[in-house]
Amino acid sequence: MVVYLHYAHAIGMERLALLLDEVFGLTISEGTISNILARAREPLLTATAAIEQVVLASPVVCSDETLVRVKGKNWWEWVFVTTIAVPHIIKPSRAKAVVADLLGEIRRDVPYTNNVSERHLRPSVIFRKVTNGFRCEWGAETYAAFRSVVSTAKANGASVLETVQFVLSEPQASKALAGVG
């Protein structure tokens, strides 16, 4: 729930600690929230790797990027959209090398409009405006992995909260999310 509320609803750590105390009677510190987010990183990254494999098998991939702040510097959040998989990647570069790192040299067909990619980046733009970015690289990486899992869940008509709980519940769950492994 902490991971979901922080990343999906852009609730800052101080407000999240207050919410958990007032609504659930759970008193935890901002440091504990940070530790919870850090523990969510590996399962979310594993799920994202599986999602990226699905994208590699797709003949059509839409892509777009938007500005994100990481440690006070401009980075870029990239999204790659297929019908069933949507990975998000945050990198300090806007260069075509980011696309080549994921897709390699294989040429993909792209639709005539980029609206689907822009729609998938919209929650990240809102998150950026509310939070003003990330204080550390692992936070940005974890957020991108979270967005990958959420966007892919939505693309498949799955419950976002249940999917996040599933990915964080056991090591092999994140691979099963994208039908890999």
N, C-alpha and C positions, 0 to 999 in steps of 0.2 A: 504494500500500500504506500509506503514511504517513497519508493522508486517511482511509482505511478503518479502520485500527487506532485512530486517535485518536478519530474520531467514532462508529464502530460499537461499539467495545469500551472506550471511555472510558479509554484509556491516556494518562496525563498526559505532557507533553513530556519531562520529565526521565527518566521510566521508558521512554518510547518511544525516546529517544536511546540509553539503555543496552541496550534490547532489540535495536535495529538493529545496535549494535556487537557484542554477544555472539552473536547468531544469524546475522547476515549479514556481520559483519566490516566494517560500514559506519559510520565515525565521522563523525557530523554533530552540530552544536550544536542547542540548543533554538531559537536564532534562525533557523537554517536550516529547522527544522520549521515554525516560525511563517510563514516565507516560502513554504513549500510550501502550507500551508493558505490563505494569502492568494492565491496564484496559482490555487487551485482555486475560489475564490469566484465569478468571472465565469462559467465554464462551468456551475457548479451553479445559479447564478441564472437563466441562460438556460434551462436545463432546467426549472426551477421555473415560469418564465413560461409555457412550453409546457404544463406540467402544469395550471396554473391555467386555461388556455383549455379544456382537456378538462372540467374541473369546471364551467365556465360552461355547457357544452352538456348537462350531465347533469340529468335531471329530479328525481333524488333525491340529496340531499347530507346526510350526517351531519356534526355538528360538535361539538367540545368544546375545552376549554382547560385548561392547567395552569400553575402558577406556575413561573417561571424567574428566576434572578438574573443581572442584567446590570450590570456596574460597581457592584456592591453594592446595587442597587435591585431592587425587585420589578417584573418584566415578566410577560407572559403568552405562552405558546406555544399557538397555535391550530392545530387540525387540521381539515381538511375532507375527508371520505371519500366517494368514489364507488366503483363496482365496479372501475374501472380506473385511477383517478388519486387521489393523496393528497398534496395540498400541505400543508406546515407553514409557519406564519408566526409570527415572534416580534415582538411589539409592546409598547410600554410601557402599553398600555391593555387593559382587559377589557370595554370598552363595545361596544355593538352596531354602532358605526361600523366596527369591524374587519371584521365580517361584511358590512356594506353596501359597504365598499371593494372586497371581492372579488366578491360576488354581485350588487351593485346592488340595485335595487328588485324584482327578480323573486322571487316567492314559490316556495320549493322544498318538495317533499314531504319529510317526514322519517319514518323508521321509529319504531315505538313504543318501541324500546330504543336506548340509546346505547352499548352494549357495544363495537361495532366501533371507535368513536372512541376509547374508553378504551384498547383494545388497541393502537391505533396510537400513543398517547401514552406507553405503558409504557416503551419504551426511553429516552425523554426524561426520564422521572422517575428512572430508574436513573442515567442520565448526570448529572442534576442532583445526586443524592445522592453520587455518586462524586467529581465535580469541584467541587461547590459553585457552579457557574455559570460565567459568562463575564467576562473582564476588559475586553472591548471590544465595541462594537456590531457591528463587522464579523464578529467571531467568532460571535456569536449568529446573525447573518443567514446566514453560511456554514453553520453547523450546521443551521439550519432548511431551507436548500436541500438539504443532504446528506440529511436525513431525508425530504424530499419525493421525491428520486430513489430512495432505498432503499425507502420505503413503496410507491411506484408500481411499482418492480421486483418486489417481493414480491406485490403485487396481481395482477401479470401472470404470475407464475410464472417470472420471469427470475432469473438468478444476480445476486446483489447485487454481488459483486466485479467481475464482467464488465461489469455496467451502469455502475458507477462508473468503471471504466477506459475504457469507451466514451465516456461523457460528458466525461471529462477529456482524451480523445485528440485531438479535433479540434473546431473551432468549430461546425460544423453538426450534430455528433453529438447534442448536447443537444436540439436541435429535433426530430430524428428519433425520439428516445426516446418522445415523446408523440404521434408521428404528425403533427406540425405542420411546415410548411415544406417 
